[in-house]
Amino acid sequence: MSIQNVLGKIQISDDVISKIVGKIANTTSEISSMSTGLVEGITKKWSGKSLQNGIAIRKVESRLEINLKVVVCYGTKVHEVCRELQNNVRVHVEKLTGLTIDTVNVIVEGLSFNQPAAKL
């Protein structure tokens, strides 16, 4: 993604944005992990690295659309956890990059039973 200003052009790669989003997801309470799809899983197995770790970034005009696939801890209020994640991603990515976030879509692909969940 790029930002044009009077001094010139600033380019921020999708990989950098993905790393920021991944870090934010890891610090959001009750998100167990990012979910990788079948193709990402095969790529990771063969190459030793993942494509985007459940994060897809798309530029829509001058704004960003971020799609996240996550695994949530069992026993949590999923909609509240996802709303917190959406807010955290929007605020921190905009603050750290200066880019405008259009949407943050969260797809819950699984539940984790390994971590204790808060009481409902």
Secondary structure as GFF3:
##gff-version 3
##sequence-region A 1 120
A	DSSP	beta_strand	2	5	.	.	.	ID=ss1
A	DSSP	beta_strand	8	11	.	.	.	ID=ss2
A	DSSP	alpha_helix	14	27	.	.	.	ID=ss3
A	DSSP	beta_strand	31	34	.	.	.	ID=ss4
A	DSSP	alpha_helix	38	47	.	.	.	ID=ss5
A	DSSP	beta_strand	55	60	.	.	.	ID=ss6
A	DSSP	beta_strand	63	73	.	.	.	ID=ss7
A	DSSP	alpha_helix	78	97	.	.	.	ID=ss8
A	DSSP	beta_strand	101	112	.	.	.	ID=ss9
###
